Amino acid sequence: MPAAAPTDLARFIAHAERYGTEGVYEIAVFAALDAGQLQQLARRLREIDVKWRPPRMPTATLSDRRSAQDATRPLASGSAKAREISRTCGVCGDPLDGYRADATVCRNSACRKRAQRTREAA
């Protein structure tokens, strides 16, 4: 991406002064402002709106983390990939249709207790 021109920073500040600070910083990040310009913009947005805070940019989503964890685990009977394929209770083997997507055991209390004891022992 080409570097943003200094006039882009002025345009973002002018927009924030006219219409408010909501979403201005996020769009400036995608407009390829460099780190120094983003710092200037953040200071100016804070002056315009005292309650404004820089947004948290997520480094990884939950699904990204789960897929990374699955890639490092072997495909065993207890792994997430095997559970997705089989969709059966890890203790009694009953089907998990109608359960949450991340469920590993059925709602049977004996299965849940046994799965908890197995996790605690590991």
C-alpha positions as CSV (number, residue, x, y, z in Angstrom):
1,M,0.0,0.0,0.0
2,P,1.3,3.5,-0.7
3,A,2.0,5.7,2.3
4,A,-0.7,8.2,3.2
5,A,0.0,11.8,2.3
6,P,0.2,14.4,5.2
7,T,-3.1,15.9,3.8
8,D,-4.8,12.6,4.7
9,L,-4.1,13.3,8.4
10,A,-5.6,16.7,8.1
11,R,-8.7,15.3,6.4
12,F,-9.2,12.7,9.2
13,I,-8.9,15.4,11.8
14,A,-11.3,17.7,10.0
15,H,-13.8,14.9,9.6
16,A,-13.6,14.2,13.3
17,E,-14.1,17.8,14.2
18,R,-17.2,18.1,11.9
19,Y,-18.9,14.7,12.4
20,G,-17.4,13.2,15.6
21,T,-14.6,10.7,16.4
22,E,-16.5,7.5,15.9
23,G,-14.7,5.2,13.4
24,V,-12.2,7.8,12.3
25,Y,-9.1,6.0,13.8
26,E,-10.1,2.6,12.5
27,I,-10.4,3.9,8.9
28,A,-7.1,5.8,9.3
29,V,-5.4,2.5,10.1
30,F,-6.7,1.0,6.9
31,A,-5.8,4.2,4.9
32,A,-2.1,3.4,5.6
33,L,-1.2,6.2,7.9
34,D,2.2,5.6,9.4
35,A,2.7,5.1,13.2
36,G,3.7,8.8,13.8
37,Q,0.6,10.1,12.0
38,L,-1.6,7.6,13.9
39,Q,-0.2,8.9,17.2
40,Q,-0.9,12.5,16.1
41,L,-4.4,11.5,15.1
42,A,-5.0,9.7,18.4
43,R,-3.9,12.8,20.4
44,R,-6.1,15.1,18.3
45,L,-9.1,12.7,18.6
46,R,-8.6,12.7,22.4
47,E,-8.6,16.5,22.4
48,I,-11.8,16.6,20.4
49,D,-13.6,14.0,22.5
50,V,-12.3,13.5,26.0
51,K,-13.9,10.1,26.3
52,W,-12.4,8.8,23.1
53,R,-10.0,5.8,23.5
54,P,-8.0,4.1,20.8
55,P,-9.8,0.9,19.9
56,R,-8.4,-2.5,20.7
57,M,-7.3,-4.1,17.5
58,P,-7.8,-7.8,17.8
59,T,-4.7,-9.8,17.2
60,A,-6.5,-13.1,16.7
61,T,-10.1,-14.2,16.9
62,L,-11.3,-17.1,19.0
63,S,-11.7,-19.2,15.9
64,D,-8.2,-18.4,14.8
65,R,-6.8,-19.5,18.1
66,R,-8.9,-22.7,18.1
67,S,-7.7,-23.6,14.6
68,A,-4.1,-23.0,15.6
69,Q,-4.5,-25.2,18.7
70,D,-6.1,-27.9,16.5
71,A,-3.2,-27.8,14.1
72,T,-0.7,-28.5,16.9
73,R,-2.7,-31.4,18.4
74,P,-2.5,-34.9,17.1
75,L,-5.8,-36.2,15.7
76,A,-6.8,-38.4,18.6
77,S,-10.2,-39.4,19.9
78,G,-10.2,-36.5,22.3
79,S,-9.1,-33.8,19.9
80,A,-11.4,-31.1,18.6
81,K,-11.2,-32.3,15.0
82,A,-12.2,-35.8,15.9
83,R,-15.1,-34.5,18.0
84,E,-16.3,-32.4,15.0
85,I,-16.2,-35.3,12.7
86,S,-17.8,-37.8,15.1
87,R,-20.1,-35.5,17.1
88,T,-20.6,-38.1,19.8
89,C,-20.2,-38.0,23.5
90,G,-16.6,-38.6,24.5
91,V,-17.7,-40.8,27.4
92,C,-20.8,-42.8,26.5
93,G,-20.8,-42.4,22.7
94,D,-24.3,-41.0,22.3
95,P,-24.8,-38.6,19.4
96,L,-24.5,-34.9,20.3
97,D,-27.1,-33.6,17.8
98,G,-28.9,-30.5,19.2
99,Y,-25.9,-29.7,21.5
100,R,-23.6,-26.7,21.3
101,A,-21.0,-26.9,18.6
102,D,-18.1,-27.1,21.1
103,A,-19.8,-29.7,23.3
104,T,-17.6,-32.8,24.1
105,V,-19.9,-34.7,26.4
106,C,-23.7,-35.2,26.6
107,R,-25.9,-33.7,29.4
108,N,-25.8,-36.9,31.4
109,S,-24.4,-36.0,34.8
110,A,-22.3,-39.2,35.0
111,C,-20.6,-38.4,31.7
112,R,-20.0,-34.8,32.7
113,K,-18.5,-35.9,36.1
114,R,-16.3,-38.5,34.4
115,A,-15.0,-36.0,31.8
116,Q,-14.3,-33.5,34.6
117,R,-12.3,-36.1,36.6
118,T,-10.3,-37.0,33.4
119,R,-9.4,-33.3,32.9
120,E,-8.4,-32.9,36.5
121,A,-6.2,-36.0,36.4
122,A,-4.3,-34.7,33.4
